[in-house]
């Protein structure tokens, strides 16, 4: 199944690595599922990081 992953899910998965959203994210990208994101999602995620937590941009890069 193809699963579109929203930027809010990505943001939450990065900041709560042991949380429910992170588990859902990994389930969405684990075969037989295929996680999909768009360039717009990435741009929106970067804007959210710059606005909400610019000091945590390294967390985004590691993710």
Number of C-alpha atoms within 10 A of each C-alpha: 10 12 14 13 17 16 19 14 14 19 19 15 20 19 14 12 11 10 12 11 19 19 13 13 19 13 15 19 17 11 11 10 13 14 17 13 13 12 8 10 16 14 12 16 19 18 13 15 18 13 9 10 10 12 9 13 13 10 11 14 8 7 10
